[in-house]
Amino acid sequence: MPRSKKDGSNSPSNPDETQAIEKVEVVETTSTVSEPATVDTPTEEGAVDTVEKVSEGLSAPMDDLEKSLWDFPVEHIKVGEYSRDVTDQEVQTIVENVRTGYGVSYRTSLNGICEIIRRGMSAKGAPPSSCVEIYCPDEGTAAIFTKRDVDRSVELVCKGRRSLRDLAKKLAPFIVRTGLRRQMVNPSLDMSGDLAKKINNRLVVRQEESLTSSERVGCASYAQDIVGLDKLCSSNRLARLLAEDLELRKKGSQNPKNKGKGSNEGNKGKGKKSSNNKSGGKKGK
């Protein structure tokens, strides 16, 4: 009888053994459910095949040009645009370069460069031949500073990474503060530039209050982002007016009607001139 009981029973008589079997069955069931997630998908197989094909294409030996390109440390390649800020050392070198070219003193060279900026000659649309005459009291001679020469000095010193406009941004605070000091010493001295006249005319058309003498000097910088500009010029609107003018100039430069206007006018003039020559030739015959 005990033998037949052992053969006919499929479950253990011990309750602990029964619980252990149930736990094992639960684990096996869970493992069965998670198996599909471990199977490689066709996408992964395709990616592996692609890598193998690329590796085959790169198996050929590199020539000298490719090896030089590959050997360069990639961490030394800067991402994004380089800084446009002109350093103090670069400013000094630019002024010295211009000084040597014109045969004037350092302070005369600096004032000549700042005068070009103050008069708006650093703008993109200003002709390269734009100039200003500066007398050098140290050398007893006069020099005609041109935008072209100053622009070349900036390009030479900064190795083409910065422009005259970047130099103007660097010197803007000094131009404003020096202009205000000179005006305090001599109130009759006009230290405003072309931009001050333009903005003031705009205010007159809008029937707003005209620019004060200090605001006119502040306009000479062409920079609305000078720290404390409004306070420096005793104004509550100067930075806003300069920002507004910048936006208007950007819109004007992006207007398709303004592009090629000068060349079209020049072509019209040439056409008239050629027609006059033809008519003159007929009369001569």
Secondary structure, DSSP 8 states (H G I E B T S, - for coil): -HHHHHHH--S-SSHHHHHHHHHHHHHHHHHHHHGGGGS--HHHHHHHHHHHHHHHHT-S---HHHHHHHHS-GGGS--S-------HHHHHHHHHHHHHHHT--HHHHHHHHHHHHHTTTTSTTS-TT-EEEEEETTTTEEEEEEHHHHHHHHHHHTTTSS-HHHHHHHHHHHHHHHHHHHHHH-TT-----HHHHHHHHHHHHTT-----HHHHHHHTT--TTSTTHHHHTT-SSHHHHHHHHHHHHHHHHH-GGGTTHHHHHHHHHHHHHHHHHHHHHHHH-
